[in-house]
Amino acid sequence: MTDWTSLNFVVVDVEGNGQQPPDLVELAAVPVVGGVIGEPVSWLVKPDLPIKHFATRIHGLTNQDVADYPSFEDISGKVLAALDADALVAHNAHVDLDVLQRKLTGWEPPKVFDTLKLARRLLPGLSSYRLGSLVEAFNLAEGLPEDLSPHRATYDALVAARLFVLLATKTHSLEELRGQQPGGGEDEPPALF
């Protein structure tokens, strides 16, 4: 059995502009090394297309807020450095992966752990698996700086990191976290666990 803390993880969250497909407005990455949550890094980005009103209602970012920020291409090297880990973690990960793979041409994600799917499997019977509901149920926002708010990338990445650590510590091994029998599938391609 492999201890989950033997891998270095990066927890990510993206906020979009509301366009289809969504473009990046904000990105945060939080390392989890040796089972310990590290300091987040985040970027505001001027998207290629304007932020739609309904997206602003969710995350609070306006076109004016990001008008003087760099384009994603200007920060892509820093983003790639932040994503350099053994495994990527996100809540409802396909959304974040879709945006990152479109913006980082040629980037292939490492193993991916989806805290939404993990919570459904490891915490059966909850009434909701939305990130906000899980934050409330497990007090995951306790002690966070007051200037952070839900639906902003840094807040969401930090609470997702706390959720991931909570879920990972409920298991005894990396194989259990993946939902596999011990000893199986080490050479599998990246997947959403």
N, C-alpha and C positions, 0 to 999 in steps of 0.2 A: 504494500500500500504506500502511496506517495502522499506526503503531507502537503496540503494545499499551499502552505506558506513557502514552499520551495520555489514557487513561481513568482515572478514580478508581474503585477497587473497594472493596467491603467484604466480608470473609470472615466468615461467621456459622456458629455451631454452637449447637444447642439440646439440652438434656437434658430428658427427659420424666418423667412420673409413672407410666408403665406402664399407664395407663387407655386405653380405646379410645373415641373418638379420644384420642391423648395430649395432655396439658396440659403447659404449660411449668413447669419447676422451676428451670432455669438457662439463661441466654442469654449468649453472648459475641459481640462484633463486633470485627474487626481491620481497620483501614483499610490499603489498599495504594495509595499515591499516588506517581505518577511511577516506579512499579516498586519502591518502597521500602516495606517492611512497617513500619507504625506501631505505636503503643501500643494494646493491647487495652482494651476496656471490657467489664465483665460485671456481671450482676445475678443474684442469687438471688431467687426468687419463691415466694410461698406459693400453691400451686395450688388450684383450686376443689375438687378431689377429692384424697383422700390418695395418697401415693406407695406403689405396690405393692412388696412385698418383692423381686421379681425385678428391678425397676428400681433399687432400692437396691443390690443385688448388683453391678450394672453400674457405676453412677456413684458409689456410696457415700453419697449424700444420703438422709437420713431425714426423716420428717415433723417430728421435733423440730428438725432442723437448719434448717428453713425456717419454723418456726412464727411467728417474730417478724419475718419479712420482709414487705414490702408485696405486695399483689396486683399482677397484671400491669397492671391499669388504672391503678394509681398511678405506674407507670414508663413507660407507653406513649409519652408525649411524648419522653422521653429515648431510647427505643428508636428511634422514628421519626427523630430527629436523627442517631443513629448509623448508620441504614440509608440515609441520604441520600448516594447515590453514583450513578455512571453505570451500574455493574453490580454484581450480587451474586454471590458465590462461596460454594459449600458442597460438601462431600463427600457424595454421594448426596442431592443438593439437594432432591429432591421431599419428603423427610421434613421438613426444616427449613422449606421454603416452606409446606407444609401447615399446620404449627403456626402460623407467623407470619401467614399469611392468615386463619386462624380467629381469632387473637387481635387482629389489627389490622384491624378491620372497615373495608372500603373501600380498604385499602392495595393498590396494584398494584406488584409488584416490577419493577425495571428489567430490563435484559438479565440473564440468569442463566447462569453458567458452573459446570458440575458437574465437580469434579476427578475424580470416579470415571469419568465418561464420557471426559473428556479424557485421563486416564491410560491407559484401555483403547485409545484411538485413537493416542496419541502414544508409548506405551511398550508395544508389542505383545509378547506372549510371556511376560509375568510369570506366576508361578504363582498370585498372589493380588493383588487390587486393593483389599482392605480397607485402611482408613486405617492401621491398626497395622502391616500388612505393608509398606506403602509408606514409613512412618516408619522402619522398620528397614532397608529396602533402600537408602534414600538418606540415612540419618543425620539426619533432619529434626528430631529432638528435641535434637540437640547444642547445648549452651549454654543451654538453657531453664532457668529457675529451678527448683530442686529441689522446691519446694512445689507445683509443677504436676504433675498426673498424668493418664494416659490416661482417656478417657471422662468428663472434666470439660470444660465448655464452653470455658474459656480455653485449655487445652492443645490440645484438638482444633481450635479455630479457628486457633491459631498454627501448628500443624503443617500444617493445610490451606492456610494462607497461604503457607507455605514451599513446599509442594507446587505450588501454583498458580504461584508465581514461577518455580520450576524448570521447569514445563511451558511457561509462556509464553516463557521465554527460549530454549526449544528451537525455537520458531517464529520466523519473520522478520516476521510482521505479525499484526494483529488478525484479518484475514480467514483466515489459516492457523489461528489459534487456534480460530476458529469453525468451521473445516472447510469454508470457502467458497472459491470462486475470487475473487481480488482484484477489487474493483469491484462485487461483487454483494450485494444484499440489505440495504442500510443501513436501510431503512424497515420491516424485519420486526418483528413483535410480539415481546415477551420470549419466550425459548426456553431450553431447557436444552442448553447446548453441552458 
